[in-house]
């Protein structure tokens, strides 16, 4: 009879900035997980409040969990702050954490079971319950707020998260755990990308990802989130479609150029099919970024791309096609 596989060790990468208000509740929800993480890495971006003092005070109650603290002056910014924390993690699995959420009991056990059941999965992410500043449920989940479709979930479950993530990001860092081996392919994190988007698409490129459909955290929305989520009304959706396009489309082109470069540098670790799809996505974003300023003159190029299926494969289908017609330049 063979010996059972050892339980993977877990590190938590938690980034902070003036988070004293909520940090204790978050830390307790992390450190009282069963099993508990073996390491907590806190990377603080120039807090001017009592955040780090409270981190040390709470962590002292859990001496079995190794604590590493970085205090960054000047601040690194969200992506590089998380990269610093992640690089300092030594666990087999790395769980990302924001400073103001609350983990549900049994969260780490659920993720451990998910990785054990799917050895080829490099990254797992879950849904979250959205709550207000006082921790009261807002009545919907993160997936509902983002409008995640049944088709997108099915694509992820089938092992083709790469197709879903080429269209748009569905990975939220606060809900994410990944194998430390992923860092070899993802680092260094490009400054133009948000850390969770980058980890998700690289994981889908070199391996597979999956989605846990139940909420595993309370994702607090309090007006001061560096990155948050809101469920848009119809008016809000129309307002977003009417936001200026120049900066957004330039960013999408830049990000996908960076992605193609990284996938090509990873060589045989990424299939030719995925590289070709990333190149096609880049061509699509270049077309969108080069659209004429005059709305009527955009319509022929948008129509060609739409009927060729490019909007369906590489962005959000009719929604983005209409957005590209309507959005003002500046």
N, C-alpha and C positions, 0 to 999 in steps of 0.2 A: 504493500500500500504506500503510495507516494505521499510525501509530506505536503500539507496545504501551502499554497502560495502565501508569502508574507503580506500583511496588510500594507499598502503603500503609505509612506509618510506624507504628511500634508503641511505645507507652508501657506500662510495668509499674507498677501501683499496688500497693505492698507495705506492709502494716501490721504493726507490731511491738509487743510488750510483753514485756520480759524474755526475749528470744529468743536470747540469745548462744549457747546450746548447739548449735543447729541452723542458725543463720543463714548461716554461711559455705557450707555444702554447698548450701543452697537458692540463694544468690546465684550461685555458680559454675554451677549447672545452668541458671540464667536467662541469665547473661551470655555463656555459651558456645553459646547457640542460634545456628543458621544458618538464616535471617538473625538477627542479634542485634537486640534492641530498641534504639531510638535514645535512649530516656529511661527512667530508673528514678526513681520517686518513692517515698520511704520516709517513712511517717508513723508516728511512734513515740508510744505512749501511756504516758508517764511511766515508762520503764524505769529500774530501779535497778541493772542489771547492765551489762555491756560491749557491749550490743547495737549501739549507734550507733557506737562506736569500731570494731567489727568490720565494720560496714557500710562505713564510710569506707575502712578498710584494704583490703577486697576490691574495692570499686568503683575504687580508685586503680589497680588492675591493668588496668582496662578503660577507659582514658581516652576512647575513642570514644563511650561511653555517657554522656549527660548525667545528672548526679545532682542530685536535689533532696531535701532532708531537712527534715522538720518534727519538732520535739520539743515535745510537748504536756504542759504542766503547768498545771492539773490534766488528767487524761486525758479524752478526748472520749467514750469508749465505742466499741464495735465499729462501729456503723452510721455515726456521724458521723466517726470516724477514716477509714473508707474513703471517705466522701464528700469529705473534705478532700483525700485523695490523688488521687481521681479528678478533682476539679475542677482540680488542678494539672497534669494530663496534657495534653500537646499533640499526641499521636499521633493518626493516623486511627483506629487500633484501640487499645483499652485492655485489657490482660490483668491480671486480679486475681491476687494472690498472698498466701498466708499465709507465715509466717516459718519453718515447720518441715517443709515438704514437699520433694520433689525432682522437678523437671521432667524428663520423658523427652526424650532427644535427638530432634530433628526436630519437637518439639511446635509451635513457632510456624509452621514451614513447613506443617504439616498444617492449622492454623487459617487461614492465609493462603489456602491452596487452597480451603478451604471457603467463605470469604467471596467469593472470586473466582467460584466456581461458582454462588453463590446471592446475587445482588445485592440481593434484597429482605429478606434475613435481617439482623436488627439485632444478634442475640446468638447465639453458639454456646457450648455447654457439652459437656463430655465425661465419660466414665466415669473412674474412678481405681482404681489398685491400692491396697488397704489394706495398710499395713505397720505393724510394731510400732516401739517406740522405737529399736531398733537397725537399722531399715530392712529387717527380714526380712518377707517376705510372710505375710499372715495367711490366705491361701488363698481369698479372695473379693474381689470388687470393691465399690466404693461402690454401684453400681446394685443389686447383689445384696443388700447390707446394707439398703438402703432398700426392697427389695421392689418395684422398678420392674417393671411388667408389660409384656408384649409389646403389649398394647392401648395403654398410655400412650406407648410408644415410637412405635407406628404413628401415633397422633394427632399427635405432635410432627412426625414426618417428613412427614405430610400437609399441614402448614401450619396445623394447629389446636392449637398449643400452649396457646392461651388456655383451651380447655376443660380440658385436663389440669391446668393451673396453678390454675384455679378450685377444683379438688378438693383439691390439696395442692401444696406446693412440691417441685420436682424439680431446681432449679438450685442447685448448690453453687459458691460464689464462687471457691474455689481452682481450679476446673476451667473457669472462664468467661473468654471474650474477647468484647468487644462494640464496636460502632462508637461513636466519640465523639459522634456526632450524637444518640445516645440520651440523653445527659446533659441535653439541652434539655428533654426531657419528664419525666425522672425526678427531677431536682433541683427543689427541695430534697427530700432523703430524709426521710420521716416517721420520727420517733423510735420509733414503735411497731413498725415493720417492721425485719427484718434486711435488710441491704443487698442480698444476693444474691436473696432472695425478691422484693424490690421491683423490682430491675432486670429480673428474669425476667418478671414479670407485666406490667410496663409495656412491655417490648420486644414481648411477645406481643400486647399491646393495640394498639400503634401500627404494628406491622409483623409480622414472624414471627421465630421462633427455630428452631434445630435442635439435634440431639443427635448427637455423635460417639460411637459405641458402643464404640470402643476406649479403654482407659485411656491418658491422656497425662501423668499424674503419679503419683508414689508419695505417697499421702495418709497421713501419719504419725499413728498413734494412740498417745499416750503418757501419757494420764491427766491431762495439764494443758492439753489443747486448750480454747480458748474455745468452739469449736463443733466437734464431732467426729461420728463415725459408728460405730455398732456394729451387728453382726448379732445380733438378739435371739433367744434361745431361746423355746420355747413358754411357759415360765414367765415369761420377761421380757416377752413380748407381753401375757400376762394381767395382769402387774403394772402395765404401762402403762395398760391399760384400767381398772384400779382406782384410778388416781391421782385426786385431787380434781378436780372439773370446774369449779368456779366461776371461778377465775382464768383457766383455759384458754379457756372459752367466752366470757367477757367480752372477752378479748384477740382472739379470732376475730371477734367482732362489731365491735369497735373498728377492727381492721385493714381489714375489708371496708367499713366506713363511710368510712374514709380513702380507700380505693381508688376507691369510687364517686365521691366528691367530686373526686378528681384526674382521673378519666376524663371526668367532665362538664366540668371546666375545660378539658380539652384539645380540646373542641369537635369539629369535623369530622375531626380527625386520628384519632378513634376511631369506628368504625362504630356505628350505633344498635343493631345486634344485640348487639355486645359490651357496650355500656352496659346494655342490658336484661338480659343474662345476669348481669352484675355486680350489678345491683339484685336479681335473683332469688336470687343467692348471699347477699346481705346479708339478705334476708327469711328465708332458711333459717337463717342463723346467729343472727338475732334469735329465731327460734322455739326453737332449741337452748338459747340462753342463758336463755330465759324458762321452761324446763321446770320443773315442780314439784319440790320437794325430795324428796317421797316417790316411790320408784321406780315403784310400781304406777300412780300417777297420771300418770306420764310416758307410759305405753304408748299411749294413744289418739292423742296428737299425733305421736309417733314413727311409729306405724303409718300414719297418714294421709300423712305426709311420705314414708315409705318407698314406699308403694304408688302415690303420685303421681310417683315417680321422682326426688324431690329429693335423696335420699341418694346415688343413683347419679350425678347430674349435678353436685352441689355439695359432696360429701364422699366418703369412701371406702366408699360402699355399705353392705352388711350389717355390715362391721366397725365403722363409726361409729354405726350404728343400735344395735347391741348395746352399744357403749361408752356411748351416751347412756342406755341403760336401767340399766346396772350401776354407773356411776361414782358414788361418794359426792360430796356437795356440797362438803365441806371436808376 
